[in-house]
Structure formats: structure tokens, C-alpha cells
């Protein structure tokens, strides 16, 4: 159960980071991830992939909850 809770916290954190980053990109053309990690493209890509997985996981969980 504790791992399940940790997963949900991690998903929420990734979605917040992803949402804030897209908001900054849309409003100010400022990419927070690139600003933090600079030329470390591999790390930035890993973060983007994790944000994508978090969004997919949350979407699946939302659909499952709607079906109950």
C-alpha cells in the first residue's frame, strides 16, 4: 500500500511539473526543464517521458474510476 501511495504522489508531482512547464512555454516561451538542466538533453528527455507516462497512468486510473 505504501508503494501505491508513493506512486500517486510521484504522478501528481510529475503532472504539476509538466503542467507548469507547458504553461510557461505557452505564456513566455520559457522552458523550465531546459533552464534547470541546460544542455543535458538526455535528462530533459527522461523527464518528458516520465511526465508522459504519468499523464497516461492518470488517464487510465481516471477511466477505471469512472467505470465504478
Secondary structure, DSSP 8 states (H G I E B T S, - for coil): -HHHHHHHHHHHHHHHHHHHHHHHHHHHS--HHHHHHTT-HHHHHHHHHHHHHHHHHHHHHHHHHHT-
